Amino acid sequence: MLVISEALSIVFGGLVPGFLFGLLAFRVKSRWCPRCGESTEAMHHADDR
């Protein structure tokens, strides 16, 4: 039983950070246009506050 719990902790210990890194990479990638490289988010100017 101890071996199974150790194996599960190793597997989930690797899957969770990998999953979170994948989400972050997708979010960062979606900020730029794939054709021109321009940012897809609206720029906020300092004088618009």
C-alpha positions as CSV (number, residue, x, y, z in Angstrom):
1,M,0.0,0.0,0.0
2,L,2.9,2.3,0.8
3,V,4.4,1.7,-2.7
4,I,1.1,2.7,-4.4
5,S,0.8,5.9,-2.4
6,E,4.4,6.8,-3.2
7,A,3.9,6.1,-6.9
8,L,0.7,8.3,-6.9
9,S,2.5,11.2,-5.2
10,I,5.3,11.0,-7.8
11,V,2.9,10.9,-10.7
12,F,0.6,13.7,-9.5
13,G,3.7,15.7,-8.3
14,G,4.8,15.8,-11.9
15,L,1.4,16.1,-13.6
16,V,0.1,19.1,-11.6
17,P,3.0,21.5,-12.3
18,G,3.1,20.3,-15.9
19,F,-0.6,21.0,-16.3
20,L,-0.2,24.5,-14.7
21,F,2.8,25.3,-16.9
22,G,0.8,24.3,-20.0
23,L,-2.1,26.6,-19.0
24,L,0.4,29.5,-18.5
25,A,2.1,28.8,-21.8
26,F,-1.3,28.8,-23.6
27,R,-2.3,32.0,-22.0
28,V,0.9,33.7,-22.9
29,K,0.8,32.4,-26.5
30,S,-2.8,33.7,-27.0
31,R,-1.7,37.3,-26.4
32,W,0.0,37.6,-29.8
33,C,-1.4,37.4,-33.4
34,P,0.1,34.3,-35.1
35,R,0.4,36.1,-38.4
36,C,1.9,39.5,-37.6
37,G,3.1,39.2,-34.0
38,E,1.1,42.2,-32.8
39,S,-0.4,42.1,-29.4
40,T,-4.1,41.1,-29.3
41,E,-4.8,42.8,-26.1
42,A,-5.9,46.5,-25.9
43,M,-3.1,48.7,-24.8
44,H,-3.8,50.8,-21.7
45,H,-2.2,54.2,-21.8
46,A,-1.1,56.0,-18.6
47,D,-3.2,59.1,-19.4
48,D,-6.4,57.1,-19.7
49,R,-6.6,56.6,-15.9
